[in-house]
Amino acid sequence: MNVIVGLKEINRNKKRGVALGNFDGVHIGHQQLISTLVDKSREGKLESSVYTFRNHPLAYVSKGEGPPLITSIEVKTKILEEFNVETLILDEFNEEIMSLSPEDFIKEILVNKLNCKVAIVGFDYRFGYKAQGDVKLLKDLGKKYEIEVFEIDPVVLYNEKVSSSSIRKYIWDGKIDLANEFLGRYYSLYSRVVHGMGRGKFLGYPTANSLIEPFHLIPKEGVYATFVIVGGKTYMGATCVGTNPTFNGKNTTVETFIIDYKGSLYDQFIEIKFVMRIRDNVKFENVDDLVEQMMLDVENAKKYLQGKQTMLK
């Protein structure tokens, strides 16, 4: 898949089918939209392209107060590539983009820059200055600018529309199994391993300490059964999200004991896939009680994950 940052290097002579949206999480609703993009582009002999933003529009509008991201650019890129999207266009949401009227957005971005012939959007897609444009307006203006517009209906699970906001809430609440169903895969964090306090090694359970970007969504505090991707190989793991209350910690950390892994991980990138929340964080009276619980956590994680091996995604 070709990844283009900004629109300066775009080939304007190439006719495109374009999916529009933020695609945070690339959940099962997004996946239906992307599949339609690939199919319609193939039918029309168009380049299948996803046009989205590197930064969340709400974060720009509210000066950094936007929602935390479910997926990093790296994870989003990987997922879109698996769906055989040909080009991912990562634009920057800024004052210029924000100020475009709905029609100017279509004319300047879709027509003049992307040479869009087919546009695929979700039922709740909004665009243009102050989000004044909706799907109906896009369809109306599409006729004027010779763009065929396809609207994707919402996907409903458990009587709820699948959305990025609902997935964020489930992750925040520790309902990782529900979040995974809405995502259509395991929720994951992609991060670099950094030096921690070294307590895990001292206690007999050395952990990989993840450097999480400040704008990235972190699950509710607790211990999770996880799969960990290291150098293309998958391991079982037990991941603790929290402040280490036994040691009176204050900062939230993400620490993973990788089962049967040998060697150093410092400065390497790993992907942690959250499968199930095992328990809440608790403050133990002494280190011996903590070590005993860590042993149980690892055994419980192994028992649960062994039944999930064939479901790896």
N, C-alpha and C positions, 0 to 999 in steps of 0.2 A: 504493500500500500504506500502510495506517495503522500507524504505529509508536508503541507505548505503553510508557513507561518506568514500571515498577512496576505494582502492581495497584489502586491507589487510584482511578484514573480509569476502570477497566474497567466496561463495561456488562454487568452480571450477568444481564440478562434475555435477552441474545442467546445462542442455542444455537450451540455451536461444535464443530468437529472440530479436534483439537489434536495437533500433532506435538511430541514431547518429546525433548530431548537438548541437547548442547552445540553440535553442528553446526560445530565448528571445521574450516575448510577447505571446508565444503559440497561434499564429494567425491562421486563417482559413486554411492556407497552412500547418502549423504544425499539425493542428488537423486532416487533411486528412492523413498525414503521420502516426500519432499516431493510428488512427483507423485501418489503414492497418497493423500496427505492431500487434495490439491486435488480428485482424482476422487471420493473417498468423501464429502467435504464437499458437493460439487456434487450427488451422488446423494441425500444426506439433507437438502438445502437448509439446510446449516449454514455458518457463517462459518469459512473455513479460516484457522487461526491456528497460529503457531509460538511455543511457550513455551520460552524459553532464558534464560541468565544473561549479564549484562554482563561479569561477572568469572568466570574459570574456577574451579569449585569446589575443585580441587586447590590452586590458588594461595591460596585463602582458608584451607583446612584447614592447609596447610603454611606459612602466614604469608609468602606471596610467592614460594615456591619451586616454583610450578606450572610446567607446560610452556609454552614461548613460543607465542604464538598464530600460527596459519597465516593467518588472516583477521582483519582489523580489523572493527569494527562497521560501518564504512562499506561495505566490500566485501561483507560478509555480507548486509547490507540490500539492496544492489544485486542480488545473485544471487537472493535469495528473491523480490524483486519481479519478476524475469524469469520466475520460475516461477508467477506469478499468485497468490501467497499474498496473502490479503486483509489480515491483521493479524500484525505481529511484536510479541510481548510480551517486553520486556527486563526481567527481574527482577534483583534484587541477591541473590547468594548470601551469606547472613549466618548469624549464630548461630540466629536464629529458624527459618529454613528448614532449617538443618543438623540441628536438634534434633527435627524432626517425624518421628514414626514413619512407616513406609510407609503405613499406613492413614490416619493423620492428614494426610499429604501429599495423598492422593487426596481425602479428605473436605474439607479446608480449601482446597486450591488448585484441584484439578480440578473438584470439584462446587460448592462454595460461591462461589468467585471466578470461575472460567472457564465454568461451566455446560457442562461438557464432555459430549458425547454419543458421540463417537468419538475414540479415542486411537490414534495411530500411533507405533510405537517400533521401534528396531532390535533385533536379536537379543540384543545384549549390554547392553541398557538396565538401569541400576540406579537406585534412588531410595530416599529415606527415610534415617533415622538410620544412619550408618556403612554406607550403601549396602546395607542389609539386604534391600530389595525388589528382585525380579527380574521378568522378563516373566511367568513363571508366576503369581507372586503378583498382579501387575497384572491378569492375566486373571481370576483367581479373585475378586478384590475388585471388578473391573469388573462382574461379574454381580450383586454385592450392590448396587452404586451405579448400575446401569443404564448402564454405559459399554461400548460395543462396542470391543474392543481388536484391532488388527491388528499382527502382528509381521512385520517385513521381514527376509528372509534376507540373509546376507552376500553381497556381490559379490566374486567371486574373479578376480584377474588374475595370470597367471604363477604359478599355484599358491599365491597369497598372498591372504588376506582384505584387502580395501581398508579401511584405517583411518587415522585422523588421525595416530596414532603412527608408522605406516610411512611416511607422507608426510613427516612431520617429519624422519625419518632420511634419506630420499632427498634432501631439500633441504639438510640439514646436510652430506651426503656429496657434494654437487654433482651428483647424478644428477637434474638438473632435468627431463630428458625423461621419466623414469619418474614423477616426482612429477606432472608435467602429465597423464600418462595416468590416474593414479589420481584426479586432481582433475577430469578431464574438461574442462579449460581451462588456460590459462597461469597459473602461479603469479604473483601480483602483489603489489607493495608500493604502498600509497597514502600519499603523504607531502607535506609542505610543503617547498618549496625554500628553503634558507637560504644565507647567505654562507659560502664556504669559504676556503681559503688563496689562491685566485686563480691557482694554478699552471697549471691547464688553459688558461686564457685566455692566459697568458704563453707557453705552449708551442704555441699555435695551435689548441687543442682545448678551448674553454670547456665546462665541465661544469655540470650541475645537481646540486647537493649536497643530498641528501635528509635531512630530519630524521626519523629512525626512532624510534618509541616504544621504550623499554627492554624492554617485555614482548613485542615482536614478533619473530618468527622471521626471521633473516637468512641467506641462502644461504652456502654455503662460499665462502671467499675465492677470487677469480678474476675473469676477464673473461667477460662474458655477452653474447650477442646478445639484444636486447630490443626490444619495441614500447613506445612511450611515448605515453600519452594526455595531451594538453595542450588544455584548453578544448574537449573533445569531438572533437578531431582526432587521428588516429593518425600517429606518426612512427616511423621506424626508429632504433635507438640501439645504442650499445655501452656497457655498464655495468660499472664496476670495483667490486668489493666487496673491501675489504682495508685495510691500514695504510699504503699508499704506501711500500714498503720502500726504494725508490731514495732517498727523502728521509728515511729513518729515522723514519717515522711510528710512533706507538704506538696510536692509537685507530682502531678499525674505522670506515670511512666507506663510503657508497654514492654513487658519482659517475657521472653518465650524460652522455655526449656524444650530443646529439640531432641526428641527421643532417638537414641542410637546414632546421633551425629558426633563425629570426632573431628577436632581441628578448630582453628581460629576463624572467626567470622568478621573480625573488625574491618570496617570500611567496605564490606561487601553489601550488595543489595539483596534483600530477601522479600518474598511475598508471603504474608500471613493470611490464611483463609479461615475465617471464623465459622465453625460448624455448629457448636452448641455451648450455651452458658452452663457451667457446672455448678457454681455456687457464688454466694456473695463474698466480698472481702470481709475479713474479721481481724480483730486485734488479739493476738495470742499472748498468754501470760508469760511464756518463755520460749526460747529458741527451739527446745526439744519438741514442744507441741507443734510449732510451725513446721519443722522438718517432717514430723509424722504426718501432718496434713498434706504437705507437698508430695510425699510418697503416695498417699491416697489419690491426690489429684492426678498424678501421672498415670496410675493404674486405671482410674475411671476414664481418663481421656483415651487411653489405649483401648479399653473395652468398647467404648462408644465408636471410636474412629475405625476400628477393625471391621465393623459392619458397614462402613461407608466407603471402603476402598474402591468399589466398582462405580461409585457415584462421583468420582473426582472430576472437577471441571476447572 
